[in-house]
Amino acid sequence: EGALSAAREAVQLSESHPLLRWRGRAQARLATALLAVGDAEAALRAAETAAQLGGEADDGASRARSLVAGGRALMALGRLDEAQLALGQATQEAATLKQPALAAEAALAQGEAFLRLRRPREARHVFAQAVDQARRAGSLPLQINALRGAANAAIQGGQAEIAAQELREAAALAEAAEGSDGLDTAAACRGDLARLACQQGQPDAALATLDSAPAPTSRHVRGELATVRGQALAMQRRFERAAEALEGAVADLRSERGRSLGAALFLLGQVRGYLGQGEACGAALGEALVLTASLGLPEQHEVRRVIERLQVQADGAHG
């Protein structure tokens, strides 16, 4: 909220300023701050204003930043095709301006849009661009995130071995970094490897990988790891412990109202169903459906199928 207040004050100060460049950059800053508090519609309006001012001022860097903010806002609104187009344009403009860090940031966001669209080939191409730009910028965090994105695209495309290789590379880079951010990223990479093990039907390996991860300080990373732990425990049919892990994941992720929370709720609902807790099962699955639908995520269809299947089973039991 402090960042949002400061951004709004900067916009107010810039309105009487003759320099369009300053006004555009203030609007871009506001768009980023609005995104951080979850107001995607207002963020999109600010980003569009910033892009227009940046274009009029011939300020390419400001325009590229505005396109990134606008693309992220479009993703938050579920307008994924529009988002990837805006972010692709931002990547090209930032690369032309020789701003590799901004180009990497834009490519990362575009890759995420392609992942949500279930287009892994395009996602891998874009994440490869992000890796290259991150290396040019000398940014280890951007490089790690780009490798993780490329791995997620490989997983979606059925290339498990390539994904594991990229995740191990990302984990090694993160573990070599200093400070809590490095530890959190290393833990997140271990979580990605554990999730991949689950997808390959190896819950024992997943749990061993999670046990080897450093303790994260980030609530988001902690929630992500707890979600994977719950999945692995459920695969072992240890449903009580799985439910405990997933309840913790939901608690850590609830404030974000994002994709990760939807995944945790979906798993939790199914585990509650296995435990015969119908009301808790329905509540978790219902919340997962509302959340994934509001975000425009393709996972909503799988959630809906599970709900419909459980409803048919319940109707049959009562019939």
N, C-alpha and C positions, 0 to 999 in steps of 0.2 A: 504493500500500500504506500510505503514511503517513496518507492521508485515511481509509482503512478502519479502521486501528488507532485513530485519534482518534474515529471514529464509534462503534466498539464500546465504547471507554472511556466515551463520553458516555451510551450506553445503560446500562452498568453503574452509573454514578453516578445515573442517573435512576430506577432501579428502586426505590430506597428513598425517593424523593421523593413527597410527597403530591399534587403537582400533576399531574393527568392531561395537561394541556397540554404540560408540559415532557417527559413521557415519550413522548407522541405525536410531538413534534418530533424527539426523539432517534432514534426509530424511522424517521421519514421521512428523516433525514440518513443513517442506516445503509443504507436502501434505495437511496438515490442512490449511495452509495459502493460498494455491492455491484454495482450495475449497471455502474459504471465499470470494474470488474475482470472483468466478464463472467459473474458468478454470478446469472443471471436468476431461478432458482428461489428462492434465498435472498432476493433482492431483493423478489420478489413476496410472500413470507411477511412480511417486515419492513413492506412497504407496507400489507398488509392489517391488520397489528397497528396501524400508525400511523393508518390511516383509522378503525379502531374507537375508538381512544383519542381521536382528534380529535373524533369524533362525540359521545362521552360527555362531553367537556370543552366542547362547543359552540364549538370552535375551527375555524371554517370555513376559514381560510387553511391551517392544518395539514392538514385533511382534503383540500383541493384539491391541495395539494402531494403528498400521499400517493397520490391518484388518478392524478396525472401519473406518479409513479414506478412505480406498479402497472401503468399502461397501457403504459409503455415496457418493463417486464419481460414483460408479456403479448406484446408485439410480438416481443421477442427469442425468446420461446418458440414463435412461430408462431401464437399464438391471436389472430388479427387482428380478428375480429368482436368478441370480448370487449374487446380493446384499444381499439377506436374508441368503444365505448359508454362505457367508463370515462373516456376522454379527453374525450369530449363532455360528460360530467357535470362533469368538472373545469373545462372552459372556462366552462360556465354558472355554476358556483359562484364561480369567480374573478371573472367579470364582475359578478355580483351584489354581491360584496364590494368592487367598485371597485378591483381589483388587476389593471390591464391587462397588466403584464409577465407575470404568472403566466398570465393568460388567453391571451395570445399564445403562450406556451410550450406550453400544453396544446393549443391549436388547431393549432400546427405539428406536434405529434406525431400528432394525430388525422388531419391531412391526409396524413401519411406512411403511416398505416395504410390510409387509403382508396386511396392510390396502389398499395400492395402488393396490395390487393384488386381492383385494376383497375376502380375506380369513379371516373373522372376528374371527373364532374359534381359529386359530393359533395365531392371533394377541392378543387376550385376554390372552392366555396362556403366551405369551412372556411378555406382559405388567405386568402380575402378578409377573413374575420373576423380572422385573425391579423395581416394588414396593418393593419387598422383599430385593433386593440388595441395593436400595436407603436407606431403613431403616437401614440396616446393616452399611452403610457408614455414617449415620447421616446427610444425605444431604436432606434438605427440598425442594430445587428447583427440584432435580431429582425425589423426591417422588411425588411432585405435577404434574410434567410432565408425570410421569408414570400413575397416576390416570386419567389425562386427556386423555391419549392414550387409557387406558382401557375403558373409557367412549365412546370414538369415535368408538372403536371396538364393544361395546355393541349396539350403535346406528346402526352401519352397520349390525349387526346381528338381529335387530328388538327388542332389549331389552331396551326400553325407560326408564322404571322405574329404572333399575339397573344403566343406564347411568346417570340419574338425581341424584341418590344417590352419585355416585362417583364424579360427578362434584361439588355437594354441599360440599363434604368432601375436595376436592381440593381447592375450594374457601375459605373455613374456614381456612385451613392451610395458604393460601396465605395472607389472611387478617390479620392473626396473625403475619406475618413476618414484618420486619422493612425495611424502605427505599423505593425508587422508584421501584425497581425490584419487591418487594412484591405487590405494588399497581398495577403495570402493569400485573402481573400474576393474581391477583384477578379480574381485569377488563377482562382479557382474559377468565377466568373461567365463568364470568357472560355472556360473549359473547357466550360461548359454550352452556350455559343454554338457552339463547335466541334463538340460532339456533335450539336447540331441540324443543323449544316451536313452532317455525315456522313449523318444520317437523310434529308436532302434530296438525297443523292447528289452532294455537292460536297466531295470530299476536299481539293482545292486550297484552297478557302476555309477549310476546317477548319484546315489546317496554317498558313495565313497568320494566322488568329485566334490559334492557340496561340503562334506566334512573337511576336505583339504583347503577350502576357500578361506581367505582371511575374513575376520568379522567386519562387516560393513558398518559405517557410521550413518550412511544415508538410509532414510526410511524407505525410499523407493526401492533401492537395491535389496534391502532386507525383505521387503514384501515380495519382490521378484523371486528371491531364493526360497522363501517360504512356500510360494506357489509351486515351484518345481519339486520341493520336498514333499508337499502334499500329493502331487501327481505320482511320484515314485512310490510313496507309501500306499496309495490307493492301488497301484499296480500289484503291490505285494499283498493286497487285501487286508491291510492293517488300517481299517477305515476310521477307527476312533482317533488314532494318532494323525491320520491324514486330515480329518476334520479340524483337529486342534491346530495343525500347521496352517491350514487354509483360513481359519478364522483369524489367525495372527496376520496372514497376508492381507486379508480384506481390511483389517484395522490399519495397517501401515499404508495401504494404497488408497483408502477411501477419499482422502482429501483431494486427490488428483482427478478423480472422475474420468480416468482415461482407459486406454485399451487394456492395460495390465490389470486394473480392477475388474474389468469384464471377464478376463480369463480366470481370475481367482474365484469370482462369484459362480461362474459356469462349473468349474471343478467342484466347488463347495456344494452346489446344489445336487450334483450327481452323487457325491459322497453321502450327503444327507439322505438321498433316496436309497442308497444301498443299506444305510442303517435303519431304514423303515421310518424315517422322520419326515412324513409327507408334507406337513405344513412348512417346516424349515426348508425342505427341498424346493417347494413351490415358490417361496419367498425369494430365495437366492437366484433361482433360474429366472423368475420374473424380473428381478432387478437387472440381471445380466442382459436380458433381452431388451429392456428399455434403454439401457446404457449403450449397447452395441448398435442398436437401431438409431439412436440419437447422434452417434458419431459416424454413421454411415459405413460401419465395418462389415465386411463380408461374413464375419463370424456369426452375425445375427441369424443367418439362415440355419446354421448348425444348431444354435440354441433353440430356435423355433422347432426344428425337427425333433429334438430331444423332448421338449415340452409336449408336443403333439403325441409322441410315442408313449410317454408316461400317462397322458390323459386317456389314450386308448386302453392301456393296461388297467387303469383305474376303473374305467367304464365297464371293462370286461369282468373285473373282480366283483363289481356291484350288480352286474347283470345276471 
